[in-house]
Amino acid sequence: MPISLQKGQQISLAKEAGPSLQTVRMGLGWDAIKKKGFLGFGGGSVDVDLDANALMFDASGQLVDAVWFRQLQSKDGSVRHSGDNRTGAGDGDDETITVDLTRLPASVQTVVFSVNNYTGQNFSQVDNAYCRLVNTQGDQEIARFNLSVQGDHTAMILASLKRSGNDWTMTAIGTPSRGRTYTDNLPDIRPHL
């Protein structure tokens, strides 16, 4: 049974998914904004383009690599993005990022997952947004973080994976930010490294 993470909560991935955990997938899902029509007529929806990011940092907090819609794979191939979903259409995860923990370079100590709204609507308008972490062996959901924070922000720093010996610890961050791409969020990410 997955853990529903609260802001600031930490979990040991080895304890939750077992010591054989090798590959995790971060799933991001959301729905288009539903427009209300006049007297119930003329409604519809407005597409939302949320973008999932995985940012890799070394022990000194320097950005080593970034996987996002403009770079769908890390330089060493250990982190892969499923591709840019520009509408949120469909059921389940709209964008995913897969991290092979066994192939991450030893220099990578922290992986931060974040999301940006490229189309610029604020999160108070986005329906059913969530982030989840899945053990790809058996497709077992380890943890889920509901992005229910309402506000006028256009980005969220979601969670981090930190190397802890042979284990990885996941921390739910849930900090609002602003900007269309991860580069706009780096000042808000640094305190969480």
Disulfide bonds with the S-S distance in Angstrom:
none
